[in-house]
């Protein structure tokens, strides 16, 4: 026998610890989908939607467990997936952990990222697609827009997905926090699931979307017969009472009040249960006055941040601050605030009160963040905290449920500005230290490699976390550097830019800083508009130094170029060159724009300057050769192609240039 069979009582206790009640109809619909023959599955797209606290994440995870029990390969995404490439990468990473790596996709993704960070990756790809025939006229030719990363790699992803699908009865893709993911992924997901624009999706793929709102009615208007809508309603009173009993509220009087406070929300009901259980552990410590103070202890930067003091201790007794649990008013009219306040007051141990507050500060609570906050290794206290209903597992760590976290952050921020600053500063410093360790460990032989780090998901996440905590600690001081980093994010794709816009918005809300909130609103509005709105906002209002303005104009010029607004591209790239005449990227981009506008001679001038400044850049040589061909100067074009072959014989652009030259010569010989 493989191992001891658990007793029935152990199974009952395990079932009740999970605290999952109700949702039988939704679970049965999903189980029915798993009972379909994979070769003829009709139900494949499930959409869970409803307000915060209704248990969407819990139900989605129950779907995942159910699918795995049926032999499915599963992947779960949340609001961290910035774009389709990141979503596909995360799915492949989770499949690999389960023994089904997406080998071809991983290989092509690595190649794509290397190409993209050449001298001017996307413009270079676009220039490579510029083909010209004999007698095309000055700067003539056909412009083929560069394919996006998603368009290029989704077919590879689908191919690998099909291979994985042959080895498993089902594949489940679960996208949580879809109200955050949707703006970045909804169009791509519609193409993936419905239109088949990038290739065929295996028929045994199931998809679950969980968010606050139903799917966009306009985009999915023709898919009503394919979508299984699962709107979540509050739990019934009977279900809430059952959950409360499981969570430790058996007394009818206490359950009556808890039912009233919970309002049918599983999160609040489970949290009230945790509060009642904690109050019974040490009744004397609980009470309306809070009895003892929560103290976030300051001191040197290596010591513990979180501690406790007896009643009467306060800021004078410790370099940090004291927060009384009674600061959360249960009569304030906010159900979440009332429930969180009750949990704080019910905790018998001031250390636990302080931990509950302090550990809400990081957006992601992992072992390192815990050590930074407490100075101790994770142990019993960590296990206690992460078992609370308002804390959920997330990507190898933990995350507070957002409504409860907002209440705790508000309490900490308003009761103790000094403690707020201390906690955020410590976490920011630790993220910077981790990033420095990563850069030192993996630094290439040539020294610094800043652009390359943007391809590393762990490095990007550390940089985002550091920026978030710097903004929360001192928005006025941190904002200029963060706005400069938003430019770097824009240089590495629309998905990364969206992540940084969300970061600024969240830091403004969490820190209640009016200036930062204003920036967040403006960035979010600009990001929602077509075109380079964010870059325009940054150029006009961020107050960049000359180097920042050069990059901003260059990036906006490139976006105009990619979207065929050639006159605007020339204007922005000319502005960048005016600030930095030796800007290779701006010169190269303007040359491409000139060539698209039929201004071949002006393009040659810019490309000549690029070749002078960057003689090893094969893309500039190939681009110049193409233009020379259209101007009827094939001898010079051959010289540039030959030089490009010597400089970078394996560069894909060299192959393009050689092919165009060969085709041009063949056309001439047939004439």
C-alpha positions in Angstrom: 0.0 0.0 0.0 1.3 3.4 -0.9 0.7 5.0 2.5 -1.7 5.2 5.5 -5.3 5.8 4.6 -6.5 8.9 6.5 -9.4 8.4 8.9 -12.8 9.8 8.2 -12.5 12.3 11.0 -9.2 13.6 9.5 -10.9 14.0 6.1 -13.8 15.9 7.8 -11.3 18.2 9.6 -9.4 18.8 6.3 -12.6 19.5 4.4 -13.8 22.0 7.0 -10.4 23.7 7.3 -10.7 24.6 3.6 -13.9 26.4 4.6 -15.6 26.0 1.2 -19.3 26.0 1.3 -22.0 26.5 -1.3 -21.4 27.1 -5.0 -22.7 23.6 -5.7 -24.4 24.5 -9.0 -21.3 26.2 -10.3 -19.1 23.2 -9.3 -21.6 20.8 -11.0 -21.5 22.8 -14.2 -17.7 22.6 -14.3 -17.7 18.9 -13.4 -20.2 18.3 -16.2 -17.7 19.9 -18.6 -15.0 17.5 -17.4 -17.4 14.6 -18.1 -17.7 15.6 -21.8 -15.8 13.6 -24.3 -12.7 15.8 -25.1 -13.3 15.2 -28.8 -16.7 16.9 -28.7 -16.6 19.3 -25.8 -19.1 22.1 -26.1 -18.7 23.8 -22.7 -15.1 25.2 -22.6 -15.2 28.8 -21.5 -16.4 29.6 -18.0 -16.7 33.2 -16.7 -17.0 33.8 -13.0 -17.9 37.3 -12.1 -19.1 39.3 -9.1 -18.1 41.8 -6.4 -15.0 41.5 -4.2 -15.3 39.1 -1.3 -17.7 36.7 -3.0 -15.2 34.0 -3.4 -14.3 34.1 -7.1 -10.7 33.1 -6.4 -11.6 30.3 -4.0 -14.1 28.9 -6.5 -11.6 29.2 -9.4 -9.0 27.3 -7.3 -11.6 24.6 -6.5 -12.1 24.3 -10.3 -8.4 23.8 -10.6 -8.2 21.1 -8.0 -11.2 19.4 -9.6 -9.6 19.5 -13.0 -6.3 18.1 -11.7 -8.2 15.3 -10.1 -9.5 14.5 -13.6 -6.0 14.3 -14.9 -5.8 17.9 -16.4 -2.7 19.9 -16.9 -3.4 23.3 -15.4 -2.0 26.9 -15.3 -3.3 29.8 -13.3 -2.6 33.5 -14.2 -3.6 36.6 -12.2 -3.1 40.3 -12.6 0.7 40.0 -13.0 0.6 38.9 -16.6 1.4 42.1 -18.4 0.8 41.0 -22.0 0.2 37.9 -24.2 3.9 37.1 -24.2 4.1 37.1 -20.4 0.9 35.1 -20.2 2.2 32.4 -22.5 5.6 32.4 -20.6 3.8 31.9 -17.3 1.6 29.1 -18.7 4.7 27.3 -20.1 6.5 27.7 -16.8 3.6 26.1 -14.8 3.2 23.3 -17.4 6.9 22.6 -17.1 6.6 22.1 -13.3 3.9 19.5 -14.1 6.2 17.7 -16.5 5.0 19.2 -19.8 7.4 22.0 -20.9 6.6 24.1 -24.0 10.0 23.6 -25.4 9.6 25.2 -28.8 7.9 28.3 -27.3 10.6 28.8 -24.7 13.3 28.6 -27.3 11.6 31.1 -29.7 10.7 33.5 -26.8 14.4 33.7 -25.8 15.4 34.4 -29.4 12.7 37.0 -29.8 13.8 38.9 -26.7 17.4 38.9 -27.8 16.4 40.3 -31.2 14.2 42.9 -29.7 17.0 44.4 -27.7 19.4 44.9 -30.6 20.2 48.5 -31.5 16.7 49.3 -32.6 14.9 46.0 -32.6 11.4 46.8 -33.8 12.5 49.4 -36.3 15.2 47.1 -37.5 12.6 44.3 -38.1 10.4 46.8 -39.9 13.3 48.0 -42.0 14.2 44.4 -42.9 10.7 44.0 -44.4 11.3 47.0 -46.7 11.6 45.4 -50.1 12.2 47.2 -53.4 12.0 46.1 -57.0 13.9 47.5 -60.0 13.0 51.0 -60.9 10.9 51.5 -57.8 11.8 55.2 -57.6 13.7 57.1 -54.9 12.9 55.6 -51.5 10.1 53.4 -53.1 9.2 50.0 -52.1 6.5 48.2 -50.1 6.4 48.6 -46.3 5.4 45.5 -44.4 4.7 46.3 -40.7 6.7 44.3 -38.2 4.8 41.5 -36.5 4.1 41.9 -32.8 5.7 39.5 -30.4 2.3 37.9 -29.8 1.6 37.5 -33.5 5.0 35.9 -34.0 5.0 33.5 -31.0 1.4 32.5 -30.5 1.5 30.0 -33.4 4.5 28.4 -31.7 2.7 28.4 -28.4 -0.3 26.7 -30.0 1.8 24.1 -31.6 3.4 23.2 -28.2 0.0 23.3 -26.6 -1.4 20.8 -29.1 1.5 18.4 -28.2 0.8 18.8 -24.5 -2.9 18.2 -25.2 -2.2 14.8 -26.7 -0.7 13.7 -23.4 -3.6 14.8 -21.1 -7.4 14.5 -21.2 -7.7 18.2 -20.5 -5.7 21.4 -20.3 -7.1 24.1 -18.0 -6.1 27.8 -18.4 -7.4 29.8 -15.4 -7.2 33.6 -15.5 -8.0 35.3 -12.2 -8.3 39.0 -11.5 -9.6 39.3 -15.1 -10.6 42.9 -14.5 -6.8 43.6 -14.4 -5.8 41.1 -17.0 -8.5 41.9 -19.5 -7.2 45.2 -20.9 -3.9 43.4 -21.8 -5.2 40.0 -22.8 -8.9 40.2 -23.9 -8.3 40.8 -27.6 -5.6 38.2 -27.9 -7.7 35.6 -25.9 -10.6 36.2 -28.2 -8.4 35.4 -31.2 -6.9 32.4 -29.4 -10.2 30.9 -28.4 -12.6 32.0 -31.1 -11.3 33.3 -34.4 -8.2 31.0 -34.7 -6.3 33.9 -36.1 -3.0 32.5 -34.9 -3.7 28.8 -35.4 -6.0 26.1 -34.2 -6.6 25.6 -30.4 -6.8 22.0 -29.2 -10.4 21.0 -28.5 -9.6 19.7 -25.0 -8.6 23.1 -23.6 -10.9 24.6 -20.9 -10.7 28.2 -19.9 -11.9 29.8 -16.7 -12.0 33.6 -16.3 -12.7 35.2 -12.9 -13.3 38.9 -12.5 -15.6 41.5 -11.3 -17.5 42.1 -14.5 -18.8 39.9 -17.3 -17.0 39.7 -20.6 -16.9 42.8 -22.9 -20.2 42.6 -24.7 -19.0 44.2 -27.9 -16.0 42.0 -28.4 -17.7 38.7 -27.4 -21.1 39.5 -28.8 -21.2 36.5 -31.1 -20.0 34.0 -28.5 -23.1 33.7 -26.2 -23.5 30.1 -27.2 -19.9 29.3 -26.3 -19.6 31.1 -22.9 -20.9 29.6 -19.7 -21.7 32.6 -17.5 -21.4 32.0 -13.7 -22.4 35.2 -11.9 -21.8 34.7 -8.2 -24.4 35.7 -5.7 -23.9 36.2 -1.9 -24.1 33.0 0.2 -27.4 32.2 1.7 -27.9 32.7 5.4 -27.8 28.9 5.9 -24.5 28.7 4.0 -23.0 31.6 6.0 -24.0 29.9 9.3 -22.5 26.6 8.1 -19.2 28.4 7.3 -19.2 30.1 10.7 -19.7 26.9 12.5 -16.7 25.4 10.6 -14.7 28.5 11.5 -15.5 28.5 15.2 -18.7 30.4 15.8 -21.2 27.8 17.0 -23.1 30.1 19.4 -26.4 31.3 17.9 -26.2 34.8 19.3 -22.7 35.4 17.9 -23.6 33.8 14.6 -26.6 36.2 14.3 -24.4 39.2 14.5 -21.8 37.6 12.2 -24.4 36.8 9.6 -25.5 40.5 9.7 -21.9 41.8 9.3 -20.9 39.3 6.6 -23.6 40.2 4.2 -23.3 36.8 2.5 -19.6 37.4 1.6 -17.5 34.3 2.3 -14.4 36.3 3.0 -16.0 38.3 5.7 -17.8 35.2 7.2 -14.5 33.3 7.4 -12.7 36.3 8.9 -15.3 36.7 11.6 -14.9 33.0 12.4 -11.1 33.5 12.8 -11.8 36.5 15.0 -14.2 34.5 17.2 -11.7 31.7 17.5 -8.9 34.1 18.5 -11.1 35.8 21.1 -11.8 32.4 22.8 -8.1 31.7 23.0 -7.6 34.5 25.5 -10.8 36.4 26.3 -9.1 38.8 28.6 -7.0 40.2 25.8 -9.9 41.1 23.7 -12.4 43.8 24.2 -13.7 47.1 22.9 -10.7 49.1 24.1 -8.1 46.9 22.6 -6.2 46.5 25.9 -2.7 46.6 24.5 -0.9 48.5 21.8 0.5 47.3 18.6 4.1 48.6 18.2 6.1 48.6 15.0 9.6 48.9 16.4 12.2 51.0 14.6 15.9 50.9 15.3 18.8 49.9 13.1 18.1 48.7 9.5 18.9 45.1 10.4 16.9 44.7 13.5 13.3 43.5 13.8 10.6 45.9 12.6 7.6 44.2 14.4 7.2 43.8 18.1 4.7 44.5 20.9 4.4 46.4 24.1 2.1 46.4 27.1 -0.6 49.0 27.5 0.8 52.4 28.0 3.8 51.9 25.7 3.9 54.3 22.8 6.1 56.3 20.5 8.1 57.7 23.4 8.9 54.2 24.5 10.0 52.9 21.1 11.5 54.6 18.1 8.6 53.4 15.9 5.0 53.9 16.7 2.0 52.4 18.6 -1.3 51.7 17.0 -4.4 50.7 19.0 -6.6 48.1 17.5 -9.6 50.1 18.5 -8.7 52.6 15.8 -10.8 50.6 13.4 -14.4 51.6 14.2 -16.9 48.7 13.6 -19.7 51.3 13.3 -18.0 53.2 10.5 -20.5 51.8 8.0 -17.9 49.7 6.0 -18.5 46.0 6.4 -15.0 45.1 5.5 -13.5 47.6 8.0 -15.9 46.4 10.7 -14.8 42.8 10.2 -11.1 43.6 10.0 -11.4 45.7 13.1 -13.1 42.9 15.0 -10.3 40.5 14.0 -7.7 42.9 15.2 -9.4 43.5 18.6 -10.0 39.8 19.0 -6.3 38.8 18.6 -5.0 37.9 22.1 -1.4 38.4 21.2 -0.2 42.0 20.5 2.6 40.5 18.4 0.0 39.0 16.1 -1.9 42.2 15.9 1.3 44.0 14.8 2.1 41.2 12.3 -1.3 41.4 10.8 -0.8 45.1 10.1 2.8 45.1 9.1 2.6 42.1 6.7 -0.2 43.9 4.7 2.5 46.4 3.5 4.2 44.2 0.9 2.1 43.5 -2.1 3.6 40.0 -2.1 4.4 38.3 1.3 7.2 35.7 0.9 9.8 34.4 3.2 12.3 37.1 2.5 9.7 39.9 3.1 8.9 38.2 6.4 12.5 38.2 7.4 12.8 41.8 6.5 9.8 42.8 8.6 10.5 40.5 11.6 14.2 39.7 11.6 13.2 36.0 12.1 12.9 32.9 10.0 9.3 31.9 9.1 7.8 29.6 11.7 4.7 29.3 13.7 3.7 32.9 13.4 4.1 32.9 9.7 2.0 29.7 9.4 -0.7 31.3 11.6 -0.8 34.5 9.5 -0.9 32.8 6.1 -3.7 30.5 7.3 -6.0 33.4 7.9 -9.0 33.7 5.5 -7.9 37.1 4.3 -4.5 35.8 3.1 -4.3 33.7 -0.1 -1.5 31.8 -1.8 0.0 33.5 -4.8 2.9 32.6 -7.1 5.0 30.9 -4.4 4.1 33.4 -1.8 1.0 35.0 -0.2 -1.2 38.0 -0.8 -3.8 39.8 1.3 -7.3 39.9 -0.1 -7.5 43.5 -1.5 -10.5 44.8 0.5 -9.0 43.7 3.8 -5.5 45.0 2.8 -6.9 48.4 2.0 -8.4 48.7 5.5 -5.2 47.6 7.2 -3.0 49.9 5.1 -5.3 52.8 5.9 -5.1 52.1 9.6 -1.3 51.9 9.5 -0.9 55.0 7.4 -3.1 57.3 9.4 -2.1 56.0 12.8 1.6 55.9 12.3 3.2 57.9 9.4 6.6 57.0 10.9 5.9 53.3 10.9 4.4 53.5 7.4 7.7 55.1 6.2 9.9 52.6 8.0 8.2 49.5 6.7 8.0 50.7 3.1 11.6 51.9 3.2 12.9 48.6 4.6 11.1 46.6 1.9 12.3 49.0 -0.9 15.9 48.7 0.3 15.6 44.9 0.4 14.3 44.8 -3.1 17.2 47.0 -4.3 19.6 44.7 -2.5 18.1 41.6 -4.1 18.3 43.3 -7.5 22.0 44.2 -7.0 22.7 40.6 -6.0 21.0 39.3 -9.1 22.9 41.7 -11.3 26.2 40.9 -9.7 25.7 37.1 -9.9 24.6 37.1 -13.6 26.5 40.1 -14.9 27.9 39.4 -18.4 31.6 39.5 -19.0 31.4 43.0 -20.6 30.1 44.7 -17.5 26.7 46.4 -17.2 23.8 45.0 -19.1 20.8 47.1 -18.0 18.6 46.6 -21.2 19.0 42.9 -20.9 17.8 42.8 -17.3 14.4 43.9 -18.6 14.0 40.4 -20.2 14.3 38.8 -16.7 10.9 38.4 -15.0 12.4 38.2 -11.5 14.5 41.4 -12.1 11.5 43.2 -13.4 9.3 42.2 -10.4 12.0 43.4 -8.0 12.3 46.7 -9.7 8.5 47.2 -9.6 8.3 46.2 -5.9 11.1 48.6 -5.1 9.4 51.5 -7.0 6.1 50.8 -5.3 7.6 50.9 -1.8 9.6 54.1 -2.6 6.5 55.8 -3.8 4.5 54.8 -0.7 7.3 55.9 1.6 7.9 59.3 0.0 6.0 60.0 -3.2 7.5 63.4 -3.8 11.1 62.2 -3.6 10.6 59.0 -5.5 8.2 60.1 -8.3 10.8 61.7 -10.7 12.9 58.5 -10.8 9.8 56.3 -11.2 8.5 58.4 -14.1 11.9 58.0 -15.7 11.7 54.3 -15.2 8.2 54.3 -16.9 10.1 55.4 -20.0 12.3 52.4 -19.8 9.2 50.2 -19.3 7.7 51.8 -22.4 10.9 50.9 -24.3 10.2 47.2 -23.4 6.7 46.8 -24.6 3.1 48.0 -24.0 2.6 45.2 -21.5 5.4 46.4 -19.3 4.2 50.0 -19.6 0.8 48.9 -18.4 2.4 47.3 -15.3 4.1 50.5 -14.4 0.9 52.6 -14.9 -0.9 50.2 -12.6 1.9 50.5 -10.1 1.7 54.3 -10.0 -2.1 54.1 -9.6 -1.9 51.6 -6.8 0.8 53.4 -4.9 -1.3 56.6 -5.1 -4.4 54.9 -3.7 -2.5 52.9 -1.0 -0.5 55.9 0.1 -3.4 58.4 -0.3 -1.0 60.9 -1.8 -2.9 63.5 -3.8 -0.1 64.3 -6.2 0.6 60.7 -6.9 -3.1 60.0 -7.3 -3.3 62.8 -9.9 -0.4 61.2 -11.9 -2.0 57.8 -11.6 -5.3 59.1 -13.1 -3.6 60.9 -15.9 -1.4 57.9 -16.8 -4.4 55.5 -16.7 -6.4 57.8 -18.9 -3.6 58.2 -21.4 -2.9 54.5 -21.5 -6.5 53.8 -22.3 -6.4 55.9 -25.5 -5.0 54.7 -28.8 -1.6 56.0 -29.9 1.3 57.1 -27.8 -0.7 59.0 -25.2 1.4 58.0 -22.2 4.6 59.2 -23.9 2.9 62.5 -24.8 1.9 63.0 -21.2 5.4 62.2 -20.0 7.1 64.6 -22.6 4.8 67.5 -21.6 4.6 67.0 -17.8 7.3 64.8 -16.4 10.0 67.4 -16.4 12.7 65.1 -17.8 16.3 66.0 -18.1 17.7 66.2 -21.7 18.6 62.5 -21.8 15.1 61.5 -20.7 13.6 63.8 -23.3 15.7 62.2 -26.0 14.5 58.8 -25.1 10.9 60.0 -24.8 10.9 61.6 -28.2 12.6 58.6 -29.7 10.1 56.2 -28.3 7.1 58.3 -29.4 8.7 58.6 -32.9 9.1 54.8 -33.1 5.5 54.3 -32.1 4.4 56.8 -34.8 6.6 54.9 -37.3 5.1 51.6 -36.3 1.6 53.0 -36.8 2.5 54.6 -40.2 2.3 58.2 -39.0 5.5 59.1 -40.8 5.3 62.9 -40.6 4.8 62.8 -36.8 7.6 60.2 -36.5 10.0 62.5 -38.3 9.0 65.4 -36.1 9.6 63.5 -32.9 12.8 61.9 -34.0 14.1 65.3 -35.3 13.4 66.7 -31.8 15.4 63.8 -30.3 18.3 64.4 -32.7 18.2 68.2 -31.9 18.8 67.3 -28.2 21.4 64.6 -29.0 22.9 64.7 -32.5 24.7 61.4 -32.0 21.6 59.5 -31.0 21.9 56.3 -33.2 18.4 55.1 -32.4 16.8 58.4 -33.4 18.8 58.7 -36.6 18.1 55.2 -37.6 14.4 55.6 -37.0 14.2 58.9 -38.9 16.0 57.2 -41.8 13.3 54.5 -41.9 10.6 57.2 -41.8 12.2 59.2 -44.6 12.4 56.0 -46.7 8.7 55.3 -46.2 7.9 58.8 -47.3 9.9 58.5 -50.5 12.6 60.8 -49.3 15.5 58.5 -50.0 18.3 61.0 -50.2 17.5 62.3 -46.7 17.3 58.7 -45.4 20.8 58.1 -46.8 22.2 61.1 -45.0 20.9 59.7 -41.6 22.0 56.2 -42.4 25.5 57.5 -43.3 25.7 59.1 -39.8 24.5 55.8 -38.2 27.1 53.8 -40.0 29.7 56.4 -38.9 28.6 56.2 -35.2 27.9 52.4 -35.1 30.0 50.7 -37.8 29.1 47.3 -36.5 25.4 47.7 -37.0 24.4 45.4 -39.8 20.8 46.6 -39.9 21.9 50.1 -40.9 24.0 48.8 -43.7 21.2 46.6 -45.0 18.7 49.4 -44.8 21.1 51.7 -46.7 21.6 49.1 -49.4 17.9 48.7 -49.9 17.5 52.5 -50.5 20.5 52.6 -52.8 18.9 49.9 -54.9 15.8 52.0 -55.3 17.9 55.0 -56.3 19.5 52.9 -59.0 22.9 52.6 -57.3 23.3 48.8 -57.2 27.1 48.8 -57.0 27.1 50.8 -53.7 24.3 48.5 -52.5 26.4 45.4 -53.1 29.3 47.0 -51.1 27.0 47.7 -48.1 25.6 44.1 -48.2 29.1 42.7 -48.4 30.2 44.8 -45.5 27.1 43.7 -43.5 28.0 40.1 -44.2 31.5 40.7 -42.8 30.2 42.5 -39.7 27.3 40.0 -38.8 27.1 37.0 -41.1 24.4 35.4 -39.1 22.2 38.4 -38.7 18.7 37.7 -40.1 18.7 41.2 -41.7 21.8 40.3 -43.7 19.9 37.3 -45.2 17.0 39.7 -46.0 19.3 42.1 -47.7 21.1 39.4 -49.6 17.8 38.0 -50.8 16.5 41.4 -52.0 19.8 42.1 -53.8 19.6 38.7 -55.5 16.0 39.2 -56.5 16.8 42.7 -57.9 19.7 41.3 -59.9 17.6 38.4 -61.3 14.9 40.9 -62.3 17.4 43.0 -64.1 18.9 40.1 -66.0 15.5 38.9 -67.2 14.7 42.3 -68.7 
